[in-house]
Amino acid sequence: MIQAVVKKELRQIIRDTRTLGVLLFVPVFLLVMFGYAISLDVKNAPIAVVDHDKSRQSRELIRGFSHSEYFDLAYFTDDTGQLESMFLDETVQGALVIPGDFSKRILRGEDTTVQVLIDGTNGTTGSALLGYMQAVVIDYAGSLQEARLGVDTAQVLPIDYRPRVWFNPELESNQYLIPGLVAFILVVTAVISTALSVVREKELGTLEQIAASPLRPVDLILGKTLPYMVISAVIAASIFVASYFFFDVGVAGSLLWLAGVTLLFLFACLGLGIFISSIAETQQVAFLIAILSTFLPSFILSGFVFPIENMPVPIQAVTYLVPARYYLSALRAIMLKGAGVMVFWPDVLLLAIFAAATVGAGIFRLRTRSVLA
């Protein structure tokens, strides 16, 4: 009896080639993604340097940053006004500002000041980067003290170290993680709910009845999508409200842009769900494809937990196929930094392209099916 059941199940699995492909692919996919994508270390963080002194002493301080694996001296500028735009578009994660009288005060034996700026949007990364930069400055200050006194002491350092953290002064991890949770929850719920809708019609046999009516594939998609768009919008609103009351994560930017970007993201998610439903024949397969295309990519490859810049270049290329990446980037810019559309417009454009591509692919698939032709 057991042997007969085993043969029957093997035949069923072999007959369902899509499920078999998924079962064979998933373990390898998980191994590759977790092996290469997960990295909590802060390395090669891009920082900007503003050296108003341009002396031997300032170059020695900068050299301490260039010799560390934690920093990448990405930009040198004389205009401190450019730093804000660099932080807003995430060109740099930190900045070092050296005053014009840096070397003169050191040579006179006086205390001097350098400024360190940190992007605190990601509290974990900001804390680590702050510690690394502080260590370099303190090490250089210690070498000055030793050269001045001839001994290595723990006396008052000759550099007045004054760090300043932007956007998230307390470096709270909630400020960084809550927007990621919003994107993660929305993409999973929107895609799964929509993916099962058309497949359910196939299983119940009502899709043939719909095909006999004058209903076009576009009408079918809109009729299936709009109710889930309303439901998803209500879910999004409740999540934003809960994030404010439970985690004190507000919206520093425009609520109008927040609503617009969120609706565009939901449209992209619903389009992906429609496309999945057009290629899946059963609800189980549709659910599995929806989970694999949303749950893991949104968690690993969107920048939700693991910084994309820390991933290998091939994995970074894969992240461009994840819609949550664009939404999350825009969401953090609006909620945490209060940035305008000029900062995150590339994310909005790419998200719109993704939405149009998935909806178009879903319509094409349904139109070319013999039942709706």
Secondary structure, 3 states (H helix, E strand, C coil): CHHHHHHHHHHHHHHCHHHHHHHHHHHHHHHHHHHHHCCCCCCCEEEEEEECCCCHHHHHHHHHHHCCCCEEEEEECCCCCHHHHHHHCCCCCEEEEECCCHHHHHHCCCCEEEEEEEECCCHHHHHHHHHHHHHHHHHHHHHHHHHHHCCCCCCCCCEEEEEEEECCCCCCHHHHHHHHHHHHHHHHHHHHHHHHHHHHHHHHCHHHHHHHCCCCHHHHHHHHHHHHHHHHHHHHHHHHHHHHHHHCCCCCCCHHHHHHHHHHHHHHHHHHHHHHHHHCCCHHHHHHHHHHHHHHHHHHCCCCCCCHHHCCHHHHHHHCCCHHHHHHHHHHHHHCCCCCHHHHHHHHHHHHHHHHHHHHHHHHHHHHCCCCC
